Amino acid sequence: MTLAFDIEIESERLFWNSSITDWVNTALKDVLKDLLATYAPSEIRVLSPFGSQRSLLGKLFEGEARANDEVWLKSHARHSTTAGEIRWRSIPKFKGLESEVVVITDIGIEAAEFFAERGQPLTDLLYVGISRSRHRCVVISTSPLNHLLS
């Protein structure tokens, strides 16, 4: 068995007129669209270090979709208000479970600081998230991982 591991999102891809949230929404949508060409929606899990209150997808479901990327994500991610098939959870709640493909989002300075304040290194959380994948893992990070993990 081979596990493919992708690191997505480099800071050079940021555009002057887009917010970091818009940029991550676009990156997540693009990653999921690519994965859906190979995998069934039920084989893909989106994991975040945060629960529904702080995660990208959790916040997305709290408000109205403003952009095409948000509309696409809301229609494809499973939530009590949608018929989407791609499930998402927090990494701690997914511990002990597996999925063919895992997409880890919400990785950045905010996550590193949040878990450092609680005495939990981000490396431990990433290990749990990455090890939930059977075949492929994509990490979407707003900061270079080597800076976050050092």
N, C-alpha and C positions, 0 to 999 in steps of 0.2 A: 504494500500500500504506500502511495506517495502523497505527501501533504504539500500542496502548493501554498506559498505564503507571499502575499503582496503587500507592499507598503504604498499607500496612496496619498496623494496630496502633498505637494511641495509648495513652500511659501511663494515661489516664483509664479505660481499659477493664480495668485490673487489678482483681482482686477481692481483698479482704482475706484470704480463706482459701485462696487458691491460690498455688502457687509459680510463679515465672516460667516454669519448664519446662512445667508443666501448662498455663499460659496460652498459651504458644507452640504447644504440641501442639494445643490446641483451635483456635487461629487457623489453623494449617497445615491441619488437617482441614477446617475450614469453607471455606477458600480452595479446597482441592482439590475438595471436593464441588461448589462453585459452578462451577468450571472444567469438571468432568466432565459438567455439564449441556450444555455446548457443544462440548467437545473430547474426542477419544478419549484414553485413558490414554497411548497411545504418542506423543501430540503434546505431552505435558507433561513437563518436566524440573524437578526440585527441585535447586537448586544451593546450596552452602554455601561460605564461605571456607575451611572446615576439611575435612580428610579424615575418614575413617570413625572415627578415634579420638576426635575432638573434636566432630564435627557432631551436631546434634540427632537425625537419623535413625540415624546410626552408633551413638550411645549407646543409642538405643531398641532396636536389634537386639541389643545386648549383654546386656540384661536381660529380665526377664519383664514383660509388659504389665500395668500396674496399673489403668488406667482405660479406659473405653470409647474415648476418643480415641486412646489408644495402640494398642488392639486394632485399631481401624479403620486407623490409619496402617500398622501392621505387615502388615495383610492387603492393602493397596493399593500399598505401595511394594515395588519389586523388590529382593530380597535372595537370597542363596544358600539361605536357609531358608524362603522364601515363594514363592508363585506370583503376587505382585503385579505390576502392569504399569506403574506409574509409576516411572520411573528416577530415580536421584539420584546426584550426583557432587560433587566439589569444583569450585569455579570454575576453578582453574588447570588441572585435568585436562580440563575441557570447552572450553578455549580452542581456537578454530579450528573448533568445531562449532556447529550451530544447532538450535533447536527452535521449533515454533510458539508454545509458551507456556513461559515460564521463571518459576519461583517461587524467589526468593532468600530464604533463611532464615539464621539465626545471625548477623544483623547487630545489633551492639550495642557496648557499651563494651569487652567482652572481645575482640571481633574487631578493633576499632580499636587497642587497646593491643597485641595480638598482632602485628599487621602493622607498627605503628609501631616496635616493638622490632627488627624485621627490616629497617627502612628502607624499607618499602613503604607508601605511603599507601592508606588504605581506598578513596579515590576511584578509584584505578587499578583495584583489584579489582572495585569495583562497576561501573565502565565495562565491563570484560570480561564480567561476568555479565549486565548489562542488554543489551549488544549481541549476546548469543547468541540473543535472542528475535526471531522473525520478526513476530509479531502482538501478543503481550501479555506484559507482565512485571509481576509482583507482588513487591514487596519487603516482607518481614516484618521489622520492626526493633523492638527493645525499648527503643530510645532515639530521640528526635527526630533525624532525619537531619541537620538543620542543625547540631546540636551535634556529631555525629560527624565531619562533613566540614569543620568549621572549624579 
